[in-house]
């Protein structure tokens, strides 16, 4: 009986996945899937990869958010509010300039390396500021991100890559087909890795001193965590662009409802992120059909509203 | 002051290749031309010209005009190496960040603004007489005809009416050939950028306006296709619409190509797209890749060449 809610949630997400598999311009329904070989072919070229990409990317960003929130001990951080995503973008742009013909795998490597560097810079700056209120930390991150993103913009504008940058940042899921999304499976591995190491991150989330006195190799956990975040962010940024706020709002909403036990929260975080991501993509896909509004744009609109609501709620609490 | 200008004029006409020294040092007077801001009086055969409107570069070149300043970041990769390397041509910056100081320092007689530099018109006007004769989608007679008007006006200003007529005639000829070769086929107009192919109707829809083609994404004459131009388009959507032809503007190739390499990323994307295996345009190989420089020139010569491409490609299957 205790498992009933999560079972229902899983069924709900599965239903969304099925909807996602059957919405699109090409005529594919359950019948044609079995009778029409062309529809079946398109199903596996276009629909399945897109839905898988949505699931994996959503899980990646949500999990990245969870890890960062634990490591920084702040509820409002995630790759897009710590500048990590912006660093990943800078990495890809630099690689595009230096080696335009670089393979996607190399681009992901560059993006991940820069994301890692970015996360380190964020932590370094964070250590040096006195005021660490819940609200200041993400503002510092967003400022750092803006700094990096203006550098990226400057480079892109100098080398006539603005259009390329815009297309690629707000890329979304419209161009996902078989052959483009596969690197996202790396992210699936990271999600599993986090599940296995969840208790350690929960302890790390109690702070450096507590964690060390409990026998946790704090530095190593920190390093592993940041590597996971950098990989997830790098890969996701290259394949589908920025997914703003996802890693922030979902883990927070789940924590509000259930407390801070990462291991038992994780399934909920992943399920809710996937549900939100697919819902945003469905809205973007149907609203202006046959063209599309990128799911990232829809997500950004939803995410920004929830983010502001959360900050206001936090402020109210702080004043009491 | 007058003498310096005249001297510069003499030097310039001496340097100019096709300017066969027909005029020497006389005061040229003025000429009235029609611009986007109405009738404007400009100096005839101005000696020092700042060329900002990239659609006019090739025409100026054909007239043998060497500007005193041009946006070097907007010059196409091929055909403008001489302008690029010439230190007597100052860099005017690009439209996102014009170098007004540098433009001012050249003490120009005339600034050919407009198009990408359209929003800087007022500031430029303070430096020197600035005209906007760039083609625009808003012009009554349409973009392609506006290209002709622009060429004629340039010919009038620089005393090169005959050369201008030649250029316009070339466009007319290729446009007629392209119109005759097209017979209402369904076409998808795409822009390739960052390895993706999106709807390019708002950018190259002008190209098909005079042609007998049907845009597969044209929602019954409404402008709805261009509103969400950069919004993305799933490959399966194009497979479903199954256009007979695809005309592609390769933005990646225009800006990303390194010297000495032939970059056709769009071709790679099109041919590697599994979802398009069974489409008409792929099985019949009916894809037109516009010249890599189209994105940066967009002038009358670019359109002439594009119409030629269409006429040739459609003529073969005709």
HADDOCK unambig.tbl for C-alpha pairs under 7 A between the chains (distance, minus, plus):
assign (segid A and resid 25 and name CA) (segid B and resid 236 and name CA) 6.59 0.50 0.50
assign (segid A and resid 25 and name CA) (segid B and resid 237 and name CA) 5.03 0.50 0.50
assign (segid A and resid 25 and name CA) (segid B and resid 240 and name CA) 6.58 0.50 0.50
assign (segid A and resid 26 and name CA) (segid B and resid 236 and name CA) 5.92 0.50 0.50
assign (segid A and resid 26 and name CA) (segid B and resid 237 and name CA) 6.15 0.50 0.50
assign (segid A and resid 26 and name CA) (segid B and resid 240 and name CA) 5.25 0.50 0.50
assign (segid A and resid 42 and name CA) (segid B and resid 275 and name CA) 6.46 0.50 0.50
assign (segid A and resid 45 and name CA) (segid B and resid 275 and name CA) 6.29 0.50 0.50
assign (segid A and resid 46 and name CA) (segid B and resid 236 and name CA) 6.54 0.50 0.50
assign (segid A and resid 100 and name CA) (segid B and resid 256 and name CA) 6.59 0.50 0.50
assign (segid A and resid 160 and name CA) (segid B and resid 255 and name CA) 6.18 0.50 0.50
assign (segid A and resid 161 and name CA) (segid B and resid 255 and name CA) 6.98 0.50 0.50
assign (segid A and resid 164 and name CA) (segid B and resid 193 and name CA) 5.55 0.50 0.50
assign (segid A and resid 164 and name CA) (segid B and resid 194 and name CA) 5.01 0.50 0.50
assign (segid A and resid 167 and name CA) (segid B and resid 193 and name CA) 6.78 0.50 0.50
assign (segid A and resid 167 and name CA) (segid B and resid 194 and name CA) 6.44 0.50 0.50
assign (segid A and resid 168 and name CA) (segid B and resid 194 and name CA) 5.96 0.50 0.50
assign (segid A and resid 174 and name CA) (segid B and resid 232 and name CA) 5.72 0.50 0.50
assign (segid A and resid 174 and name CA) (segid B and resid 233 and name CA) 5.70 0.50 0.50
assign (segid A and resid 174 and name CA) (segid B and resid 234 and name CA) 4.67 0.50 0.50
assign (segid A and resid 175 and name CA) (segid B and resid 196 and name CA) 6.64 0.50 0.50
assign (segid A and resid 175 and name CA) (segid B and resid 233 and name CA) 6.78 0.50 0.50
assign (segid A and resid 175 and name CA) (segid B and resid 234 and name CA) 5.21 0.50 0.50
assign (segid A and resid 175 and name CA) (segid B and resid 235 and name CA) 6.34 0.50 0.50
assign (segid A and resid 290 and name CA) (segid B and resid 237 and name CA) 6.71 0.50 0.50
assign (segid A and resid 291 and name CA) (segid B and resid 228 and name CA) 6.92 0.50 0.50
assign (segid A and resid 291 and name CA) (segid B and resid 231 and name CA) 6.72 0.50 0.50
assign (segid A and resid 291 and name CA) (segid B and resid 232 and name CA) 6.30 0.50 0.50
assign (segid A and resid 291 and name CA) (segid B and resid 233 and name CA) 5.29 0.50 0.50
assign (segid A and resid 292 and name CA) (segid B and resid 231 and name CA) 5.38 0.50 0.50
assign (segid A and resid 292 and name CA) (segid B and resid 232 and name CA) 5.43 0.50 0.50
assign (segid A and resid 292 and name CA) (segid B and resid 233 and name CA) 6.03 0.50 0.50
assign (segid A and resid 293 and name CA) (segid B and resid 231 and name CA) 5.07 0.50 0.50
assign (segid A and resid 293 and name CA) (segid B and resid 232 and name CA) 6.84 0.50 0.50
assign (segid A and resid 294 and name CA) (segid B and resid 231 and name CA) 6.10 0.50 0.50
assign (segid A and resid 294 and name CA) (segid B and resid 232 and name CA) 6.80 0.50 0.50
